[in-house]
Amino acid sequence: MPSASCDTLLDDIEDLVSQEDLKPQDRHFSRKHIVPKVRKRNTQKYLQEENSPPSDSTIPGIQKIWMRTWGCSHNNSDGEYMAGQLAAYGYEITDNAADADLWLLNSCTVKNPAEDHFRHSIKKAQEENKKIVLAGCVPQAQPRQDYLKGLSIIGVQQIDRVVEVVEETIKGHSVRLLGQKKSNGKRLGGAPLDLPKIRKNPLIEIISINTGCLNACTYCKTKHARGNLASYPIDELVDRAKQSFQEGVCEIWMTSEDTGAYGRDVGTSLPALLWKLVEVVPEGAMLRLGMTNPPYILEHLEEMAKILNHPKVYAFLHIPVQSASDTVLMEMKREYCVADFRRVVDFLKEKVPGITLATDIICGFPGETDQDFQETVKLVEEYKFPSLFINQFYPRPGTPAAKMPQVPAQVKKQRTRDLSRVFHSYNPYDHKIGQRQQVLVTEESFDSKFYVAHNRFYEQVLVPKDPTFMGKMIEVDIYEAGKHFMKGQPASDARVYTPSISKPLAKGEVSGLTEALLMSFEKTGERYNRPGEETQAGWAS
């Protein structure tokens, strides 16, 4: 196979086999000097051996699998789906990496540190002689990197076939499925939404409403992996939400690379989807919107304001600005100017009182001057974003920004520190002390001292660890505020609101199991597609 540069943009990768990999025919003809032996059969012993596998055989479906996921909510949702299918097939998903037979590593390609952790995990797995399956955006975008050579890979649109890939990997084969899913020649949003999954938090369902985006940002590597926009139909998304609520979920996160662009490829829009979704959200449950870029949300500001005022939708939106310099935004190819971002923010703050607006900023993008950076600092000082993701620029291989003249590393680090200092100079929640708020309790804090809840504006509120609160809406009086949280004491005269939904699944329990699905898993060795679905993928032995 001709060698390919790691910088090459690969659209549809089908069957990738390294030069070192044996072909099936090579493996067959390498069996030399095989001489059959004839011996008398011990009938009783033969019958015993017939009922039990030989000692050197490998039976897929009984091994322990350890999973690690890096990155965004979309990637976490993919990881939950893969875990669910494997568990439904019979594999044991374990939290003990050392005890596992196979490591499934689900990667993120946004920043260098995430890929460095991914690469280190591969090396560690190899040192410990673990079977390895790779997933996520890193191998999808650049499957021919040297450190991925000879390893099994499952593409971001092929996660419904993870059982096949794991099964073949356990048998000692190298498998790579990296194609796109299409129906009648049109690219689909991804794997079916009704697959089994194991939710990391049984109370929270992450639904990817589309994959890919319509932008071509010069710094972004994710586009190489997720591709152009492909949206799921509204009815499939609504059905997934209904199923989630029937399984005890009380909070749904709508996620994608750009939620604002949803539906533009299938003749619909984000507001059209959201109005259908709020119809099926039970009392006491909430809907949270994910990240949207400014260009596409601009078209729907009026409708989005109405939706964000809905009592079953968090008044929260994540809108990345990346820089407050139009010059830098142009070099990034962000397709909006700072005035567009301000228009979105100002409109939503006026029409949705108290709304939480989160944003992202990249420090030290190629060509960013001190004046460019100061414009960004002024934007943060003006709006005092309660949630701000500050990222030092990392050039990602194969992106146009990686070839631009770079800002010195010391300057990038200093700008990141300076902006972080500005962010920590204000406290967004001090004025809320003394308020009574209704909050939805969904998880435990990292230090295990509190339960974590969120109020109407998706602001974090820590509450006492009373098991009767979990998955419920309660009223609390705010008595303390920090930089990233508030603390609330349950009101003595308040009642607990129980969502009108089923009892949640147990942690680690597989959701979405149906009789038909279990039957399909029993048909070992068979591969199936949905009616009308075309799968482009390759196998390497």
N, C-alpha and C positions, 0 to 999 in steps of 0.2 A: 504494500500500500504506500503511495507517495506520502512523504511527510508533510505536515501542515503546520504553519506557524500558529503559536498560541494566540496571536492577534487576529487570526482569521475569523470573520463573522460567519457562523454556520447556521443556515436556516433550518433545514430538514435533515437531520442525521439519522440514517437508518441502521446500517450494520457495520459497526466499527470493531475490527479485530486487530490487535497489535501484531507486529511481525513475529514476536516470540510465541504467540498463541498457536497451539496445534489446531489444524483443521480436522473435521470429523474423519475424512478419508486418511489423513496422516496418522491419526490415533489408531485407526483400524489396521493399517499396514505395518505399524510399528510393533505389532504383537508377533514376535519371531519365535520359532522353535517351540511351538505349542504342541505337546504330545499328549493325546488323550490316554487316560488310564482306565482299565476295566477292573472292577472289583465286585465281589459278591455283595448283594444287598441284605442288610439286616433289617427285616421288615419293620420290627418294632421301633428301632432307632430311626429308620427312614421316616416313619409317620411322625415322630416327635420333631425331627428337623423340619419337616414340611410345615408344621404348625408354628414354628418360630423362625425368625430371619437369621441368616448367617451372621456370625460375630463381626465380620468386617463390612456389613452392609450399612447403608445410611437411609433412614426412613424420615423423609421430610414431614413436618407437621407436629413434631414432638419436642423440638429444640427450644432453648431459651433465647430470647432476643432482647437486646438492650438498645434503646433509641435515644438519640440526642438531636435536638432541633435548635437551630440558630435563626434569628431574624424576625420577620414581621408576623402579623396575625395571620396573613394568608399562608405563610409557611407553617405556622403552628397548626392551622386547620388541616393542611395536607398531612402533617405528622399524625394528627388524631385519626384521620381516615386510614392511613397505612397501619397504625396500631390496631384499629378495630378489625380490619380485614384479616390480619395475621392471627389475632386472638380468636376470631370466629372460625378460622381454619384449624385451630388446635395448638398453635404456637403459644408459648408462655412469654408475656411481656414482663421483663424484670427490671427492677431499679438497681440491681447489682451488676455493674459492668464486668467485674472479674468473673462472675458466675455464668455469664452469657456465652452461648456458642457462636452467636453472630451479632455484629454491631451494625445497626442501620443509622447512618449519619446523614442528617437532613440539613443541607448547607445554606448559607446566605452569602451573596456576592456584593452587597452594597458597599462594604468597607474592607480594607486590607486586614484589620485585626480579626474580623469574623472568619475570613478565609484562612488566616494563619492558625486559628484555633482548630479549624476543620482539618487542615493539613497535619497538624500535630496529632490529632485524634486518629487519623489514618495510620500514621507512623506507629503510634502506641498500639493500635489494634494488630498491626503486622508483627510487632515485637512480641505480642502475647499470643500469636498464632490464632487469631480470631478470623472467622469468615467475615467478609465485609460487603455491604451493599451501600452505595452512595446515592443520595437523592438531593433535590433542591436546585438552586440556581447556579451554583459553581460548576458542577459537571455538565449541566444542560447547556451553559453558555460556552464552555471550553472543554469538551470531553477528551481532547487529545493532549492535555498537559501530561508531562512525564510522570508526575506523582500519582496520576489516575490510571496509569497503564496496567492492563490486565485485571482491573477491578470491575465488578458488576455495577451498573448504573441504571437507575429508573428515572425517566424524565418527568418533568413537572406536570405534563398532561397524561401521563401513563400510570398514575398512582393506583388506579383500579386493578392493575396487574402486578402489584407488589408481591402477592403470594407466589406467582410464577417465578419472578426473579429471585426471591429468597429460596424457593424450592430448588431451583437449578444451581444457585450458588452453594447451597449446602451439599449438593452432589459433587461439587468441585468444578463446576463450569463457570465461565465468565459470560455474563449476559448484559446486553445494553439495549434498552428500549427508550428511544429519544424522539420518536416521531410526534406529529400533531394529530389530534382527533378531529375528524371532519365528518360532516353529514351532507350528502349531495354536493360535495366539493367545497362546502363552506366550513371554515374553522369553528370548532365548538369552544365553549368556555372552559372545558376541561372534563375531568372524570365525572360520572353521575353523582348527583348530590345525595342520593338515597343509599349510599354505601354504608356499611357498618363503620362506627368510629368509637374510639374511647376518648371521651372529653377529659382534658386535663382537669377541668373544673366541671363537675356534673351539672352545675347551675348555669353555666355560660355556654352558649352555642355560637361558634364563629362560622359565619356563612360568607363564602367568597362569591360576590355577585357577578364578577367578571375577572378575566385575566388580561394581562398586558395593558397597553395604554396607546394614546394617539400622539404622544410627544416623541421627541428625539433629543433629549437633554444630552449635552456633550460629555457629562461626567458619569452618566448612568450605565451600569453594567447589567442591571436587572432586565432592561429592554432586550438584551441579547438572549436572555433565558426565557422570559415570559412572552416576548413578541408583541404584535399589534393587538389592539382591543378585540376581545371576543366575550360577549355577554351571555349569561344564562337567561332563558325565557322567564318572564314574570311568574307564570303559573308554577314552574319548577321551584322557584325560590319561595313562593308562598307555601307550597306543599312541604318544603323542608322546614320552614318556620313552624307550621302546624305540628309536624312530627316532633320537633324539638320540645314544644310546649307540652305535648302529650307524654313526654319522657321526663317532665319535671323541671325543665329549664325555666328560669325566670328572667334571664337577660340575654339578648341577642346582639352580637356585634356584626355589623355589615362591613365587610372589608374587601379591598382590592388594591391594585397599584394606583388606581385613580377612580374613586367611586363617582365623582362628578361626571365622568365620561360615560357612565353606564348607559347602555341602550342605544347609543348613537349608531352602532353597527346593525341593530335589529329593529330600528324604527320606533324606539320608545325612549324613555328618559328616567332619570333618577326619581323625580317627584312622582311620576306615574307608578313606579315600583313601590315607593314608600307609602303612598295612599292606600295601596292594596294590602301592604303588610300591616299597617296599624289596625286594619279591620279584624285581624286575627290575633292581635296581642291581648292576652287576658288581663283582667284587672289585677294590679299588683305586680305586673311584669313590665320590663322596659326594653326599648330599642336604642342602640347606640350606633351612630354613623361613624364611618372611618374617614381616612384621609381623602381630600379632594383638592386638586390644583385649581388656582384662581380662574383660568380661562373658561372652564366649562360650567362652573357654579355661577358665573356672571349671568348666564342665560336664564337661570332659574331662581334668581334672588327672591322674588316675591313669594313663589311657591315654597321655597326652602324655609323662609321665615315662618310661614304658616305651619309647616310640618314641625319645625323646631319648637314651636309653641304648643304642640300637641302634648297632653298630659302623659302619654305613654312613650314619648320620645325624649331622650336627654337633650337639654339645651346645650349641646357641645358640638364643636366642629374643629377638625384639624386641617389647617390650610397652610402649607409650607410656602414661605416667601423666599427663602434661601439667601437673598441679599436685598438690601434697600438701594442698591445702585443700578440704574437702568443699563449702564455700560456692562456691568458684570452679568446682569440677567440676559443681555443680548449675547454675550459670549457663551453663556450656559444654554442658549436656545430655549428659554423658558416660555416664550410666546405670550408674555404679559409684561407690563411695566409696573413700577411701584404704585402708580396712581390707581391701577386696576385692583391691586391688593387692598389699598386703602378704601376703595369704594366698597368692596365686599365686607371688610371689617366694620366700617362705619355704618353701613346699612343694617347689618345683622345686630350690631350693638344697640342700634336705635329700635329696631322692630322686635328684637327678642331680649328684653331687659334681663340683665344678669348673665347672659350667655358666656360660656367658657370657650375662648378661642385659643387653640394651641398652634404653634408654628415651628418651623425648622429653619436653621441658619447654618450655612457653610462658611467657615472662616479660612481665608487664604486660598480662594480659588485662583487659578492662573490669571495673572494680570491685575488682580485686585490691588488698588493703591491704598495708601493711608486714608485718603479722602473718601474712597469708596467704603472703606470699613467704618469710618466715622458716621457716614449716613446710616449704616445699619445700626450702630450704637444708638443714634438718635431715635430711630424707629422703636427700638426696645424701650428706651427711656420714656417715650411718649405713650405707648400702649400698655406697658407693664404687663406683658403676657404672663398669665399665671402658670402656663405650661410652655416651656421653651426647650427645644432639642438643639443643642449646640454641637456641631460636628466640625472637627478639623478636616480639611480637604485631604483626601487620599487619591492619587491617580490610579485608576483601575485599568489594567492592561486591555488594549483593544478599543479604548474609548478615545474620541478626539481630544478630550481635555488632557489625556496623558501625554500627548505630543506637543502641548502648548508649553511656552516658557513658564517654569514653576516659581512660585513664591518660596523664598528660603524657608527651610523647616523651622528655624528659630523664630521667624516672623509669624508663621502660622500658629505655632504654639503660644506665642505671646498674645496674639489676637484672640485665640480661644480662651486664654486665661482672663483677658481684659473683659470680654463679653460675659463670661461667667460671673465675674465680679459685679458687673452691672445687674445681672439677673438676680443675684443674691442680695442686692442692696434694698429691695423692697419686699414687703410681706403682703401678699394678696388677700389674706383671710382675716386679718386682725379686726376689721370692722364687722365681722360676722359673729363675734363672741356675744353671747346673750340671745342669739336668735333661736327659734324653735324650727327644726327642719324635719321633713320626712325623708328617710333614707332607705335604700334597699341593701340588705346585707348579703354578700355573696362569697366572701373568702376569709382566710385567716391571715394576719400580718406576718411578715417575714420573721419577726422575733417571737411569734406565737403568743404574744401578750394580749392582743386585741383581735376582734373581728373587724374586717374592712367593709365599709358600706360606702355608697355614693348617693349624693343628694340630687335634686332636680337638674343641677348644672354639671353633673358628673365630677364633682369635687369630692376628694377622699375624706371620709369621716371615720375615725376609729371609735368603736363602741365596745362595751364590756363583752367578754366571752360567755355569753349565755346561749347554750345550744338551741333554745327555743326561738332565737332570733334568726338563725341561718336560713337564707332563702326567703325571708319575710321583709315586709316594709314596716318600719317602726318610726315613732316620733322621738326625737332627741333634742335636748337643750345643749347648745354649743358652749363649752366652758373654757376651751383652750385652742389656740391656733399656732401652727408652725408654718414653715415655708411651703411644704407640700401636702399638708393635712390639717384637719381640725379634729378635735375630740368632742364626743357627745355623750351626755348622760341620758338614758331613756327617761322620758317624761313619766311621772308617777300616775298621771291621769290619762295617759294615752293608751290606745289599744294597738295590738299587733295586727297588721293587715296580711292575711294569708292569700297569696295568689290563687286564683281559681283554676289550678292546674293539678296534674298528678304528682304523686310522690317522686322525688328525684331518684335517678339511678344511683347505685352505690359507686364509690370511687373505683375506677378500673373496670366497671361493668360495660359491656359492649352494647351500644345503641344500634337501632335499625336492623336488628336480626329478624328475618322473615323465613317462613318455611321454604319458599322458592329459592331464597339465597343460600340457605343451608344445603339444599339439594344440589345447587350448582357447585358448591365446594366439595361435595361428595364425589362429583364426577372428576376425579383426579386425572390430570393429564389433558383435559379438554380446555380449550380456550374459547371464550364466547364474547361476542359484541352485542350491543343493544341493536334492535331493529333499526335499519337505516344509518347505522354508524359505521364509519370506515376507520380502521386503525392502521397507521403506518408505523411499522416498527421492525427492528431486526434482532436476530438471535445470533450470538456467538458462542460456540461451545468451548 
